[in-house]
Amino acid sequence: MGRKKQFVVKLSDSQRKFLKKALRGGRGSALEFRRMRILLMTDANGPCYSDKEIAAALGCSPSSILNVQQRFLERGFEGAISRKKQDRPSHCKVLDGKGEAKLIALACS
């Protein structure tokens, strides 16, 4: 007997349609596409493959599948697909608005 799923993903019909349409469209990052496929494959109302089967099919680790499922339950549909905005950016802006305007004026003159 298999282990009980830790995070159960249940997509609505509109969410499922959105994911299928987005995957057919071909616009977006590979990371987002993988997350969309994970959500479709783990859907309790759909095929509901095991984490190991999804990992083998998509070429990723079972822990990344658990992460996407957890993100879906914590942050919602959009939060599971897109990247989280950084709390602290890795680098600060060198110029503010006035400095940028001066630089552009200098370069254009």
C-alpha positions as CSV (number, residue, x, y, z in Angstrom):
1,M,0.0,0.0,0.0
2,G,1.3,3.5,-0.9
3,R,2.0,6.3,1.5
4,K,-0.7,9.0,1.9
5,K,0.1,12.2,0.0
6,Q,1.4,14.9,2.2
7,F,0.0,17.8,0.1
8,V,-3.2,17.3,-1.9
9,V,-3.6,19.6,-4.9
10,K,-7.2,20.1,-6.2
11,L,-7.4,22.3,-9.2
12,S,-10.7,23.9,-10.4
13,D,-11.8,23.5,-14.0
14,S,-10.8,27.1,-14.9
15,Q,-7.3,26.6,-13.4
16,R,-6.9,23.3,-15.3
17,K,-8.0,25.0,-18.6
18,F,-5.6,27.9,-17.9
19,L,-2.6,25.5,-17.4
20,K,-3.4,23.5,-20.5
21,K,-3.7,26.7,-22.6
22,A,-0.5,28.2,-21.2
23,L,1.4,25.0,-21.9
24,R,0.2,25.0,-25.5
25,G,1.0,28.7,-25.9
26,G,4.8,28.3,-25.4
27,R,5.5,31.7,-23.7
28,G,7.2,31.6,-20.4
29,S,10.2,30.2,-18.6
30,A,11.1,26.5,-18.4
31,L,10.7,26.7,-14.6
32,E,7.1,27.9,-14.9
33,F,6.3,25.3,-17.5
34,R,7.7,22.5,-15.2
35,R,5.6,23.8,-12.3
36,M,2.5,23.9,-14.5
37,R,3.1,20.3,-15.5
38,I,3.6,19.3,-11.9
39,L,0.3,20.9,-10.9
40,L,-1.5,19.2,-13.7
41,M,-0.1,15.8,-13.0
42,T,-0.7,16.0,-9.2
43,D,-4.2,17.2,-9.5
44,A,-6.5,15.1,-7.3
45,N,-9.4,15.7,-9.7
46,G,-7.3,14.6,-12.6
47,P,-4.7,11.9,-13.3
48,C,-3.1,12.2,-9.8
49,Y,0.2,10.4,-10.5
50,S,2.6,9.6,-7.7
51,D,5.5,11.9,-6.9
52,K,8.0,9.3,-8.1
53,E,6.2,8.9,-11.5
54,I,6.1,12.7,-12.0
55,A,9.8,13.0,-11.1
56,A,10.7,10.4,-13.6
57,A,8.5,11.9,-16.3
58,L,9.7,15.5,-15.9
59,G,13.3,14.8,-14.9
60,C,13.3,16.5,-11.5
61,S,13.5,15.3,-7.9
62,P,10.5,14.3,-5.8
63,S,11.4,17.0,-3.3
64,S,10.8,19.7,-6.0
65,I,7.4,18.2,-6.6
66,L,6.6,18.4,-2.9
67,N,7.8,22.0,-2.9
68,V,5.4,23.0,-5.7
69,Q,2.5,21.2,-4.0
70,Q,3.3,23.0,-0.7
71,R,3.6,26.4,-2.5
72,F,0.2,25.8,-4.1
73,L,-1.4,25.2,-0.7
74,E,0.4,28.1,1.0
75,R,0.5,30.8,-1.7
76,G,-2.3,29.8,-4.0
77,F,-2.4,29.1,-7.7
78,E,-0.3,32.0,-9.0
79,G,2.2,31.7,-6.2
80,A,2.9,28.1,-7.1
81,I,3.8,28.9,-10.7
82,S,5.7,32.2,-10.6
83,R,8.8,33.1,-8.7
84,K,8.5,34.8,-5.3
85,K,9.6,38.4,-5.3
86,Q,12.8,38.9,-3.2
87,D,12.4,40.5,0.2
88,R,15.9,42.0,0.0
89,P,17.2,42.5,-3.6
90,S,20.7,41.1,-4.1
91,H,22.0,44.5,-5.2
92,C,21.0,48.1,-4.7
93,K,20.2,50.6,-7.4
94,V,23.3,52.7,-8.3
95,L,21.2,55.7,-9.6
96,D,18.0,57.1,-8.4
97,G,15.5,58.8,-10.7
98,K,17.3,62.2,-10.8
99,G,20.7,60.6,-11.4
100,E,19.3,58.5,-14.2
101,A,17.8,61.6,-15.8
102,K,21.1,63.4,-15.6
103,L,22.9,60.5,-17.2
104,I,20.4,60.3,-20.1
105,A,20.6,64.0,-20.7
106,L,24.4,63.9,-20.7
107,A,24.5,60.9,-23.1
108,C,22.0,62.5,-25.5
109,S,23.8,65.9,-25.6
